[in-house]
Amino acid sequence: IPFPPTLFRIVRLARIGRILRLVQAARGIRTLLFALMMSLPSLFNIGLLLFLVMFIYAIFGMNCFCKVKEESGIDDIFNFKTFKGSM
C-alpha cells in the first residue's frame, strides 16, 4: 500500500510535538536538558583538546615509525607513512 510522503511528515511532526510537550511538562527532564546545553561549550573544548593530543601523537608516530617495513599487521592501509594513515 503506497503512502504519500506528506503523511510520514505529519506523523513525524506529531511525534516531535509530543516530545516537546513532555519536556515542557516534566521539570526534571527540563533541568537535565538545561544542564546539557550549559555543558556543550566545555564538551567542545574537551573534544578540541582530544583532537590536539591525537594530532600530536600522529605527527610523533609519523616521525618515529615511517620507515618500518610492511610486515605483520603493517600494510599499505595501516601504517605511519601519511598523516591520514597515522590518525
C-alpha positions in Angstrom: 0.0 0.0 0.0 1.7 3.2 -1.1 1.6 6.1 1.4 2.1 9.7 0.4 5.3 11.2 1.9 3.3 14.1 3.5 1.6 11.5 5.7 5.0 10.5 7.1 6.0 14.1 7.7 2.7 14.7 9.6 3.3 11.7 11.8 6.9 12.8 12.4 5.8 16.3 13.4 3.2 14.8 15.8 5.9 12.7 17.5 8.2 15.8 17.8 5.3 17.8 19.2 4.6 15.1 21.8 8.2 15.0 22.9 8.3 18.8 23.2 5.1 18.8 25.3 6.6 16.1 27.6 9.8 18.2 28.0 7.7 21.3 28.9 5.7 19.3 31.4 8.5 17.4 33.2 10.6 19.6 35.3 13.4 17.0 35.8 13.9 16.5 32.1 14.0 20.3 31.6 16.7 20.5 34.2 18.7 17.8 32.6 18.4 19.3 29.1 19.4 22.7 30.5 22.5 21.2 32.2 23.4 19.5 28.9 23.1 22.8 27.0 25.2 24.6 29.5 27.9 21.9 29.3 28.2 21.9 25.5 30.9 24.6 25.3 33.0 22.6 27.8 32.4 19.4 25.7 33.6 21.3 22.6 36.8 22.3 24.4 37.4 18.8 25.6 36.9 17.5 22.0 39.3 20.0 20.7 41.9 19.0 23.3 41.4 15.4 22.4 41.9 16.2 18.7 45.1 18.1 19.6 46.5 15.2 21.5 45.7 12.8 18.6 47.3 15.2 16.2 50.5 15.4 18.2 50.7 11.6 18.5 50.1 11.2 14.8 52.9 13.5 14.0 55.1 11.8 16.5 54.2 8.4 15.0 55.0 9.6 11.5 58.4 10.7 12.6 59.3 7.6 14.6 57.6 4.8 12.5 57.6 6.0 8.9 60.4 3.7 7.8 59.1 0.5 9.4 58.8 -2.3 6.8 55.4 -3.6 5.8 55.2 -6.9 7.6 52.7 -8.5 10.1 50.0 -6.0 10.8 51.5 -3.2 8.9 50.3 -3.0 5.3 49.6 -0.3 2.7 46.5 0.8 4.7 47.6 0.6 8.4 50.9 2.5 8.5 52.5 5.8 9.5 53.6 6.9 6.1 50.9 9.5 5.7 49.1 11.8 8.2 45.7 10.3 7.4 47.0 6.8 8.0 48.6 7.8 11.3 45.4 9.3 12.6 
